[in-house]
Amino acid sequence: MRLAEAWRVALDALRANRLRSMLTMLGIIIGVAAVVALVGIGTGTKGQIEQQVEGLGSNLLLVVPGRLEAGSAPAASTMDLDDVEAVARVVGDRDRVAATIASGETVRAGSRSTFASMQGVLENTPDVFVRRLDRGTYLSRTDVTTGRRVAVLGAGTATALFGDRDPIGRQITIGGVRFRVIGTFERLGQSLGVDRDSEVHVPVTAAQRLLGTDRIDGLAIRAPDRERINQLSTAVVSVLSDRHPDTDFSAVTQEQILGVLGDILGVLTGVLAAIAGISLLVGGVGVSNIMLVSVRERTKEIGLRKAVGARPRDIGVQFLLEAVLLTTIGGVLGMALGVTAALLVDRFSPVPAAITWWSLALAFGVSAFVGIVFGVVPAQRAGRLDPVVALRTE
């Protein structure tokens, strides 16, 4: 039997039982749609996180006390502003070294209040991290040196406290201490699960006085180029370890952060796809079951074909093509449904989704493979039927 004729006969067999064919394909459609949608959501989430990490700035090196290892307890910081100067000498440029001390505080302006992350920072923070002002000015070195009570508000904090009014020059209160607003940031939104717009930047010295401490929580260093990051990491950790022998320090680059997050999200996406793939397995069992029923129903037809010269291989190929056709049509419909679901999730929810060509190719290939695997047994049974016995079947 020619292949074109086999495909035509397979299509005719599916048309003859439209409802049964659609119900059989339903498991494949749901399985493929689930795989495409979940892989799209996982890929979109991974891309968004990578974009957010890269959006912090280029060639960043983050230094914190303690060991960044699974199961390690967080360590109390012993670093202070003298460490900033020591690290700046290693880096060779103080403007490339940023320090921070953070605390969650209630910020008030008149009768309005909001909870925000107070960041005590140096004047060079916008140069180390990518952070642009919407209006006003940022902190100056004089502000940091004198501990002046001035503040730069995130877009969300400014809106919560002042609404549509211009906040520049107005007073806010943090922990009972008044600060004058000198600038506001452009709106950024969520980044790594943190609302970047719910922040207040004040001079690190003013923040230390407010919190009653001289510590800083961590350092951020912008390396001159990507090639020097590892060398700089080793040197900075060595200097800090010499200054604080009883404290361990860890330095992590953007590439390391992206690598860890990428591995975690990759595993999560794979697990979700595997769970969704179970429905493909169930759909394949359904295809095999229906094809066995079809063999039983068409026993007389099989005997007639063998009697006029059809070989067992021709009969087997015929039923195998029917099974593959069921799963590939279901796979195409499932891909369309999965892409639509992913696009709707991306459009109407905060969860990002991105459709990639390889996920569609994988889903289509798996659906066709399921048809081959679960169509082999019915095809073999049809091919082995004895023509005489088959013709006698009522």
Buried (B, 14 or more C-beta within 10 A) or exposed (E): BEEEEBBEBBBEBBEEBEEEBBEBBBBBBBBBBBBBBBBBBBBBBBBBBBEBBBBBBEBBBBBBBBBBEEEEEEBEBBBBBEBBEBBBEBBEEBBBBBBBBBBEBEBBBEEEBBEBBBBBBBBBBBBBBEBEBBEBEBBBEEBBEEBBBBBBBBBBBBBBBBEEEEBBEBBBBBBEEEBEBBBBBEEBEEBEEEBBBBBBBBBBBBBBBBBEBEBBBBBBBBBEEEEBBBEBBEBBBEBBEEBBEEBBBBBBBBBBBBEEBBEEBEEBBEEBBEEBBEBBBBBBEBBBEBBBBBBEEBBEBBBBBBEEEBEBEBBBBBBBBBBBBBBBBBBBBBBBBBBEBBBEBBEEEEEBBBBBEEBBEBBBEBBBBBBBBBBBBBBBBBBEBEBEEBBEEE
